[in-house]
Amino acid sequence: MVHTGYNPALIALSIAIAVFASYTALDLGARVRDGVAGPRWAWLGGAAVAMGGGIWSMHFVGMLAFEMGLPAAYDLTLTILSLVIAVAVTGAAFAWVSRSRASSGTLFPSGALMGLGVAAMHYTGMAAMRMPGNFAYDPAIVAVSVGIAVTAATAALWLTFRRNSVGQKLAAACVMGVAVAGMHYTGMAAATITAADAGAHAAHPATLGPAQQNLALAVAGATFLILFLAMIATSIDQQRVQAELRMSEERFRAAVQAVRGVLWTNDAQGRMVGEQPGWAAITGQSPEEYQGHGWANAVHPDDAQPTIDAWNTTVAERRTFVFEHRVRSKDGSWHHYAIRGVPVLDADGAIREWVGVHTDISDQREVEAELRESNEEIQRYAYIVSHDLRAPLVNVMGFTSELEGTREEIRRALSGHPAAVRIDEDLGESLGFIKAGVARMDTLIAAILKLSREGRRTFAAEPLDMSALVRGIRDAHRHQAEMQGATVEIAPALPEIVADRLAVEQVFGNLVDNALKYLDPGRPGRITVTGRHVPSGHVRFEVSDNGRGIAEHDHGRIFELFRRAGPQDQPGDGIGLAHVKALVRALGGRIEVRSEIGSGTTFAVTLPCQGPASAAIPEPVPLAAE
């Protein structure tokens, strides 16, 4: 075994490099967090090069500090690969975690990724060593070094994407640097070096050749790059601070002017007179340019005449002036402004002057335009999707027609056979289910098309035989129920209501489907649907099952979109019940749940007996207490 030691000066240098690299990475990564001006990838790349390159530089300086009494050289390919691993994995981790501002869902996976990458860099760098000796590793100490790397990386990402002062950042960099160096020297402690017999590694160079000299220069260059990045980051940060100070001063001056000048004044005829620093601050017009009606020259040409006409009408009618127009700013861009001007009366009741304010609403108008564009895009997409869905439906209907013909052929072929009647009935029932499903899909597609045209969903109320409607839903779920050995019972003569058929089918279809999904496979499933009249002209329907049940603390969550109660491995996407609640409220009703774990669940839907003949989605109708 080779007796080893360390050069204290080089150890101190390696730790200093790690600390400096950590500080630079924390500083550059913070710019991604704060949204500092500049391409986001540039700040991420700088942080990755700083952290990854710094760790890599620290590693090889630490290797130079390792005194083992054997001549050593490095394989250039593996050495470069170790640098690529460090920078690439660090950059990937920074990019991943920065997308969600270091939430716990991405912080720990990113930290693990980065830590494993750092460990991979370390052991790849160790594998690049060429010397007349052999390496052996202690698995337990290797695991400890990997654990340190993962912990340090997670802490680095957490510190990078949280707000901290310069002092806190420096302290964090010291902790990070020591932790990264600790990982390196722990990894070195895991290695046992055994000298080989003379000539055993004759192919390995015994002294540093030109390639290794270049490698040493590359390591020194990487260290210099870290220092250079730190100086650049400091310079950029200083420039940013100075720019913010200048902006703050300008903002203060503008605020002082705004108190006096964004509030403008006109004479009784609507002419600007005297100093108007607020208007000048907005438009850049000089007093000579905005005097009288010269202010109109800063208004957008398309808005100038309407503004003057509206102003003259307001002056004549002696009322408050409320208007909107676009005004050219000092930089030449056009901004939307909301205007409100109030007449100031003298003791005789005559207008002495006008006092008004211009409020910049450009952002609001841009958001409104984006919303309109987004809504139009959604409508177009809904139209395209509903249009494309019709194609497979046509195919299904075609195959159904072919099956009808096949059924007739089977009927003739098996004429007189004892099983002919049963086969014909089974095939006919299956075809009936397919046709019913196709009809329902066609109805849904028509609803989507209508929504895409009108921009909102409307309901068309009609008398509904609820017994027949729920039986149809039960028949549509018959195969699913039979697969689970469940029965769906419907109370005789359910109360009739007047409502939108499709909406009611969606409500009860979702409730029956949910009940079947969450039945307890350990006992026969049973689902019952009942209904009765309640006061205030409403009907209360209940869909009950003897399934798994829902914990009381989850009763409110189940109606939230994309939220499910219980273990996440249970079926469903968290959409059905949220949609049911929205539909019930739109129909003027309410939905309630009663459930206990192991005892089953009951959903109670209360709907008005009589809905409007045709209406847009209404506000929920208050229901009287039962």
Secondary structure, 3 states (H helix, E strand, C coil): CCCCEECHHHHHHHHHHHHHHHHHHHHHHHHHHHCCCCCHHHHHHHHHHHHHHHHHHHHHHHHHHEECCCCCEECHHHHHHHHHHHHHHHHHHHHHHHCCCCCHHHHHHHHHHHHHHHHHHHHHHHHCEECCEEEEECHHHHHHHHHHHHHHHHHHHHHHCCCCCHHHHHHHHHHHHHHHHHHHHHHHHCEEEEECCCCCCCCCCCCCCHHHHHHHHHHHHHHHHHHHHHHHHHHHHHHHHHHHHHHHHHHHHHHHHHHHHCEEEEECCCCECCCCHHHHHHHCCCHHHHCECHHHHHECHHHHHHHHHHHHHHHHHCCCEEEEEEEECCCCCEEEEEEEEEEEECCCCCEEEEEEEEEECHHHHHHHHHHHHHHHHHHHHHHHHHHHHHHHHHHHHHHHHHHHHHHHHHHHHCCCCCCHHHHHHHHHHHHHHHHHHHHHHHHHHHHHHHHHHHCCCEEEEEEECHHHHHHHHHHHCHHHHHHCCEEEEECCCCCCEEEEHHHHHHHHHHHHHHHHHCCCCCCCEEEEEEEEEECCCEEEEEEEECCCCCCHHHCCHHHCCCCCCCCCCCCCCCCHHHHHHHHHHHCCCEEEEEEECCCEEEEEEEEECECCCEEECCCCCCCCCC
